[in-house]
Amino acid sequence: MKNLNLPDCPYCRSEASYFDSFLAKNRETHRCSSCGRTSKVKVNTDIFRFFIVTQIISIIFFIFAVIMGGRYCLLGLAIVVLCALAFYIISPFMVRFSKWHAKENEQEEVNFGANENRSGFDNEKEIFSN
C-alpha cells in the first residue's frame, strides 16, 4: 500500500478517474478516455492483504459485540459495514494499467494448440495440461 494513487494510461499518461478505476478492477482491459487505446488491467496483490485485514477486524469486532450483548450488536454491525466500505473506497487506488500486447495472446493460443492431441477417434480431441 505504498503507492496509493489512481492509475494512469501507459500510452498518454493521463490519470484515470476514480469511477473508471473502480469499474476497471473487475475487467481485463481498459480503454483510455483521452487517447482511446486499450490497456491491460492489473490489480496490485496488496489489495488481498488489505481485504484479509479488514475482514479479520470486522469479524473480531462483530464477535465482541455479540458476546457483550444486544446493545453493542448494532455497533458491531456498523464496524463491519465501515470495514467493507473502507475496502471498496481504497480498492480503485490499487489498480494499474499496462500496455496491451496482442502478441502475448497469440502466443498463448499457439501454446494451447500444441497441447492438443487426437484420442484416436475422428471427432474427439484430448487436451493435455502441463
NORHU-V401525 format. One record per helix or strand of 2 or more residues. SS is the DSSP state (H for helix, E for strand). FROM is the first residue (numbers start at 1). TO is the last residue. Records with the same first field share a line. If there is no record, write none. Layout:
# NORHU-V401525
SS: FROM-TO / FROM-TO
This chain:
# NORHU-V401525
H: 18-24 / 46-68 / 70-94 / 102-114
E: 29-31 / 38-43 / 95-99 / 116-118 / 125-127
